Amino acid sequence: MNIFQRTRGDRGVSIPGPRASTFLAGIGLLMFTFSGATLAQNIQISALQPGTIVGTVTDANNDPVAEAKIDLEGTGVSDRVRVVSSENGYFEFHDVKPGVPYRVTVSADGFADWHSSVLILEPSQFKILADIQLRIMVEQTTVNVTYDPVQVATEQVKIEEQQRILGFIPNYYVVYEPNAAPLTPKLKFDLAFKTLVNPVTVAGVALLSGAQQAGNTPDYGQGAEGFGKRFGANTAGGFVNIMVGGAILPSLLHQDPRYFYQGTGSTGSRARHAVFHAFICKGDNGNWQPNYSTIGGDMASSALANAYYPKSNRGVGLFLSHFAMDTAERVGANLAQEFLLRRLTHKPRTGD
């Protein structure tokens, strides 16, 4: 009998036998196993299919940006790739792993960098980056400005040394800049020395000595000898006054020996400023304070006059008269600076 048939009565119905059933079950199991393996393999192959990312790099005017550097960065070192955009700004990345978080960075000369959000591709996905628009790089320039008071004061003194009344008379000791930098001790001594050796200063001493010669005062007599003594005495007095009142004491007491021109305000206000400037001065700290330097210079010059004046002229009277005369001369000079000499003084341009 056929193993695939068994007769049931007279009806002639064929049914599988036991061995046939076992055989059919084995065939079915084999087919199911083969189909499952094939399906799993297809699923695995589909899951490993890489994706593609493409895009076009443009600027703010929607013009393509060629030779831009496009970096695709994943989580691992091997997931980092760089391409360069073509002439029409186009680029593409192939073999992009699905399921991996990526970022795209675009950089180009003269433009700020562009960064994408996190990109995670599906298997075989074709991703288009359509919003890459580079902006012009904004350069931030940091300028470190340092204020060097010594350098500023040096430049200001150079300008003051060129100030001339009527074009030839030095006018060093006046400041037209209200916020002038304080002088260093070196600058104070330099200014005093240049005042002493200036030919106009020497000529002024000679004129004063000639006037005293004509008035026969002090009692040095007449002739060349008398004029020489007067010239020497006036030179010594001027030297002590300028060096002590314009350099030594200002350096020790941190005071400014210069006259600070006001130039604005009412006539009365300017006159008071000029008169009081003989008794008050600016300190190196910028504050007004008693003018110990100038007063001390006048007192030193008046006191030392007793050492080289004739005996007939010495005494307390000589000291007081010299001090009063020096103070009056300073007040008069300040008033002249405030109301007259500014108009007659040539002040060089500072280049601003």
C-alpha positions, 0 to 999 in steps of 0.5 A: 500500500502506498504510504500516503494512502489508507483506505477507510471502508468503501468510501475510498478516502485517502489519508496520510499515514503516520510516516507521511505525516512526519515527513510533511511536518519536517518539510514544513518546518524546514520551509518555515526555518528557511523563510524566517532566516531569509526574513531576518537577513533581509531585516538586518540588511535593511537596517545596515543600509547607510543614508545620505546627507546633501545640501547647498551652502549660500550667503545672506544674498543666497549666492553659493559659497564655494570651497566651504568646509563642511564637517560631519561629526558623529559620536566616534572618531571614525564618524567624522568626515569633511568635504568641500563645497563645489562652485555652486555650493553643493556638497554631499555625505554618503554612507552615513550610519543610521541611528547615529547622532550627527552634527554638521558644521559649515565654515568658510573664510570671511563668514561665521560658522554655521551649525546644524541641530542633531541629525539622526538618519533612518536606514537609507534616508536621503536628508537634504539640508536646505537652510545653510546660509552663512552670515558675514563674520563680525570682527570684534576688535579690542583696543587696550587704552592705557593712560601714561601720565608721564608720557602725557606730561612730557608731550605737554611740556614739549608744547609749553616749551614752544610757547612764545610771546610775540613769537620770541619771548618764552612763556613756559610756565602757563598751562592752557589745558585745564586737565594737564597731567602733573609734572614729574620732578625731572620735568620740573627741573628741566623746565626751570633749567631751560628758563634760566639758560634762555637768552631772553631770560639773560637779556631780561636780567641785563635790562633789570641790572641796567635799570638799577644802574641808572637808579644807583640801587643797590649801592654797588657803585657805577661803571662796569664793576657796579653793573657786573655786581648788579648783574650777578646779584640779579642772576643769583636771585633769579636762579634761587627763585626759579630753582627753589620755587619752580623745581626743588620745593614743587618736587618735594611738596608735590605741587605744580609751579605753572599758572593754570589759565582759566580763560572763561567766566566773568572778568571778576572771576578770572581776576580773582583766579589770577590774583589767588594763583600767587598764593594757591596752586594745583597739587600733583594730585589735581587739588588746589592747595596753598602755594608753599612752593612759590612763596618759599621760592620768593622767601629764599631769594629774598633771604639770600639777597642779604648774603651778596647785597651791600651792607648798606642795603642788608637787613629785614627791610631788604628781605621784606621789600624783595618778598613784597616785590616778588609777590607783586610781580607774580600777581601782575604776571598772572593778570597779564597771563589771564587777560593779555598774554594769551592773545600774544602767545603763539601756541603750537598745534597739538595735531588733533 
